[in-house]
Each structure stands twice: as C-alpha cells, then as structure tokens.
C-alpha cells in the first residue's frame, strides 16, 4: 500500500513516517509526499474516513491527485 502515492498520503496523515516499498515506487511516492502538506493529508484522511465504499474512496483519492497535478500517477483503469 505504501507504494501507491495516494495511499501513502493517507499513511502520512495517519502518522506513519517510515514506509516500505519497491525501489520503482519510491520516486513517485516521494514526489507526491513532498507536494502535500500534513494538514492537507489530514483533511483528506478525515474526508475518506466518512466514506464506506472502497470505490468511492479511490475515486476521491484520484480526484485529489488530479487536482494537485498528479494525473500521470492515476492508473488508467481507475
């Protein structure tokens, strides 16, 4: 999960400061985490914690990534 840039933002909001992922995921995740403040991440976490549908959560995460300029990181099938 840490190798998914959107999920890594949520992990950061949850207080995780050490993430384990493949070397190929590292540049994407670092790029996203460096461009999200902790405050933004916590706001996003608060928002998705109110959702009870995984597809809705993924859609919300993809929307946030797209709005932040990270549309290239959104999987095509999402």
C-alpha positions, 0 to 999 in steps of 0.5 A, a space after each residue: 500500500 505504501 507504494 501507491 502515492 495516494 495511499 501513502 498520503 493517507 499513511 502520512 496523515 495517519 502518522 506513519 513516517 517510515 514506509 516500505 516499498 519497491 525501489 520503482 515506487 519510491 520516486 513517485 511516492 516521494 514526489 507526491 509526499 513532498 507536494 502535500 502538506 500534513 494538514 492537507 493529508 489530514 483533511 483528506 484522511 478525515 474526508 475518506 474516513 466518512 466514506 464506506 465504499 472502497 470505490 468511492 474512496 479511490 475515486 476521491 483519492 484520484 480526484 485529489 491527485 488530479 487536482 494537485 497535478 498528479 494525473 500521470 500517477 492515476 492508473 488508467 483503469 481507475 
